């Protein structure tokens, strides 16, 4: 499920080539999700890692994670 969430988030990513030739990427729908790398491919890979870590930290802290294209991440209490 988290892999699907990451894929959906990456579809919303915005990338910018910087003056020094490196790339910056962000997912505007996910506040604070940013990456920077020398190549676009590395930036995308780094952004995927940041999305996963960002979502897991939010869940661990009891914060909500925005639903993306019908995919919702949440902790379900077991009885």
C-alpha positions as CSV (number, residue, x, y, z in Angstrom):
1,X,0.0,0.0,0.0
2,X,2.8,2.5,0.8
3,X,4.4,1.8,-2.6
4,X,1.2,2.8,-4.3
5,X,1.0,5.9,-2.2
6,X,4.6,6.9,-3.1
7,X,3.9,6.3,-6.8
8,X,0.8,8.5,-6.6
9,X,2.8,11.2,-4.8
10,X,5.6,11.1,-7.4
11,X,3.0,11.7,-10.1
12,X,2.3,15.0,-8.4
13,X,5.9,16.0,-8.1
14,X,7.3,19.2,-9.5
15,X,10.9,19.4,-10.6
16,X,13.2,22.3,-11.3
17,X,16.6,22.4,-12.9
18,X,18.7,24.8,-10.9
19,X,21.4,27.2,-12.1
20,X,24.2,24.8,-11.1
21,X,22.7,22.0,-13.2
22,X,21.3,20.0,-10.2
23,X,17.6,19.3,-9.6
24,X,15.2,20.1,-6.9
25,X,11.9,18.3,-6.5
26,X,8.8,18.7,-4.3
27,X,5.3,17.4,-3.9
28,X,3.2,20.4,-3.2
29,X,0.4,18.4,-1.7
30,X,2.7,17.0,1.0
31,X,4.1,19.9,3.0
32,X,7.9,19.6,3.6
33,X,8.5,16.9,1.1
34,X,11.6,18.2,-0.8
35,X,14.6,16.6,-2.5
36,X,17.8,17.8,-4.2
37,X,20.2,15.9,-6.3
38,X,22.7,16.1,-9.2
39,X,20.5,14.3,-11.7
40,X,16.7,14.2,-12.3
41,X,16.7,10.4,-11.7
42,X,18.6,10.7,-8.4
43,X,16.2,13.6,-7.4
44,X,13.2,11.4,-8.1
45,X,14.7,8.4,-6.1
46,X,15.5,10.7,-3.2
47,X,12.0,12.2,-3.3
48,X,10.5,8.7,-3.1
49,X,12.6,8.0,0.0
50,X,11.5,11.3,1.6
51,X,7.8,10.6,0.9
52,X,8.1,7.3,2.6
53,X,9.9,8.6,5.6
54,X,7.6,11.7,5.8
55,X,4.5,9.4,5.8
56,X,5.8,7.0,8.4
57,X,6.9,9.8,10.8
58,X,3.4,11.4,10.5
59,X,1.7,8.1,11.2
60,X,4.0,7.3,14.1
61,X,3.2,10.7,15.6
62,X,-0.5,10.2,15.2
63,X,-0.8,12.9,12.4
64,X,-2.9,12.5,9.3
65,X,-1.4,11.7,5.9
66,X,-3.3,13.3,3.0
67,X,-5.3,10.9,0.9
68,X,-3.9,10.7,-2.7
69,X,-6.1,9.4,-5.5
70,X,-8.2,7.4,-3.0
71,X,-5.2,5.9,-1.3
72,X,-5.2,6.5,2.5
73,X,-2.5,5.6,4.9
74,X,-3.4,5.1,8.5
75,X,-2.9,2.9,11.5
76,X,-5.7,0.6,12.3
77,X,-6.0,-0.5,15.9
78,X,-6.1,-4.3,16.4
79,X,-8.3,-5.8,19.1
